[in-house]
Amino acid sequence: MGNDVTSRNVPIDIVGDIFDNSLIGGSVNHSKPNLSKEEAMSVYKFIELVGTSEKSWEDAVKEVVNTASKTLKDLRVAEVMEMDAKIEGNEVVMYRVKVKLSFKYHKS
């Protein structure tokens, strides 16, 4: 992904409303949920998407999730695989993230 400024894996749990907390440093509830048998026996698919923002990496992740949610159902987890920034004239002009996004697979 171009001129890398930084690159790291940052898991982001998007069950429910991810954006109630900030993506970096937000609190996460690690207690075990009570899953139904259907939920415990679920199948999930992963895809990789790239999001961009002129403001921040967090906004780039939000762009991925918001765009994907228009055509995919039951989004579950967004894992940031890579982060980089495009630099022009010694200034950051674009933040980019590569996101591995999971969603529940539904039988036809």
VEXDREN-2710 file (C-alpha; in Angstrom, 1 decimal):
% VEXDREN-2710
k/r/px/py/pz
1/MET/0.0/0.0/0.0
2/GLY/2.3/2.8/-1.1
3/ASN/4.5/5.0/1.1
4/ASP/4.1/3.2/4.5
5/VAL/4.4/5.4/7.5
6/THR/3.3/2.6/9.9
7/SER/1.9/-0.9/9.7
8/ARG/0.4/-3.0/12.5
9/ASN/-2.5/-5.4/13.3
10/VAL/-5.2/-3.8/15.4
11/PRO/-8.3/-6.0/16.0
12/ILE/-11.5/-4.0/16.3
13/ASP/-14.7/-5.6/17.6
14/ILE/-17.8/-4.3/15.7
15/VAL/-20.5/-6.5/17.3
16/GLY/-23.2/-4.0/18.1
17/ASP/-22.3/-0.4/17.6
18/ILE/-18.6/-0.1/17.3
19/PHE/-18.5/3.6/17.4
20/ASP/-19.9/4.1/20.9
21/ASN/-16.2/4.0/21.9
22/SER/-13.2/5.3/20.1
23/LEU/-11.6/2.7/17.9
24/ILE/-8.2/3.2/19.6
25/GLY/-8.2/3.0/23.4
26/GLY/-12.0/2.4/23.7
27/SER/-13.3/0.1/26.3
28/VAL/-14.3/-3.5/25.3
29/ASN/-16.5/-5.9/27.2
30/HIS/-14.6/-9.2/27.4
31/SER/-17.2/-11.1/29.3
32/LYS/-18.5/-14.3/27.6
33/PRO/-21.9/-13.7/25.9
34/ASN/-24.7/-16.2/26.2
35/LEU/-24.9/-17.6/22.7
36/SER/-27.9/-19.5/21.3
37/LYS/-27.2/-22.8/19.6
38/GLU/-27.7/-21.1/16.2
39/GLU/-25.1/-18.4/17.0
40/ALA/-22.6/-21.0/18.4
41/MET/-22.9/-23.0/15.1
42/SER/-22.5/-20.0/12.8
43/VAL/-20.3/-19.7/9.7
44/TYR/-18.5/-16.5/8.9
45/LYS/-16.8/-15.2/5.7
46/PHE/-13.8/-12.8/5.6
47/ILE/-13.1/-10.2/2.9
48/GLU/-10.4/-7.6/2.7
49/LEU/-11.2/-4.0/1.9
50/VAL/-9.2/-0.8/1.8
51/GLY/-10.6/2.5/3.2
52/THR/-9.2/6.0/3.0
53/SER/-9.8/9.3/4.8
54/GLU/-8.2/12.7/4.7
55/LYS/-8.8/13.0/8.5
56/SER/-7.7/9.8/10.3
57/TRP/-7.2/6.1/10.3
58/GLU/-10.3/5.8/12.5
59/ASP/-12.4/7.5/9.8
60/ALA/-10.9/5.2/7.2
61/VAL/-12.1/2.2/9.2
62/LYS/-15.5/3.8/9.6
63/GLU/-15.7/4.3/5.8
64/VAL/-15.0/0.6/5.2
65/VAL/-17.6/-0.5/7.7
66/ASN/-20.2/2.0/6.6
67/THR/-19.7/1.2/2.9
68/ALA/-19.7/-2.6/3.5
69/SER/-22.8/-2.4/5.6
70/LYS/-24.8/-1.2/2.6
71/THR/-24.5/-4.6/0.9
72/LEU/-23.4/-7.1/3.5
73/LYS/-25.6/-8.3/6.5
74/ASP/-24.5/-9.2/10.0
75/LEU/-21.0/-7.6/10.0
76/ARG/-19.1/-9.0/13.0
77/VAL/-15.4/-8.0/13.2
78/ALA/-13.2/-5.5/11.5
79/GLU/-9.5/-6.3/11.9
80/VAL/-7.1/-3.6/10.7
81/MET/-4.3/-5.5/8.9
82/GLU/-2.3/-2.5/7.6
83/MET/-2.2/1.2/8.2
84/ASP/-0.3/3.7/6.0
85/ALA/-0.4/7.3/5.0
86/LYS/0.2/9.0/1.7
87/ILE/2.7/11.9/2.0
88/GLU/3.0/14.8/-0.3
89/GLY/5.2/17.8/0.3
90/ASN/6.2/16.5/3.8
91/GLU/2.5/16.5/4.8
92/VAL/0.1/13.5/5.4
93/VAL/-2.6/13.9/2.8
94/MET/-4.4/10.6/3.0
95/TYR/-4.8/7.9/5.7
96/ARG/-5.4/4.3/4.4
97/VAL/-6.3/1.1/6.1
98/LYS/-6.5/-2.5/4.9
99/VAL/-9.3/-4.2/6.9
100/LYS/-10.2/-7.8/7.1
101/LEU/-14.0/-7.7/7.6
102/SER/-16.1/-10.7/8.8
103/PHE/-19.8/-11.2/8.3
104/LYS/-22.2/-14.0/9.0
105/TYR/-22.8/-16.4/6.1
106/HIS/-26.5/-17.2/5.6
107/LYS/-27.7/-20.4/4.0
108/SER/-29.9/-19.7/0.9
END
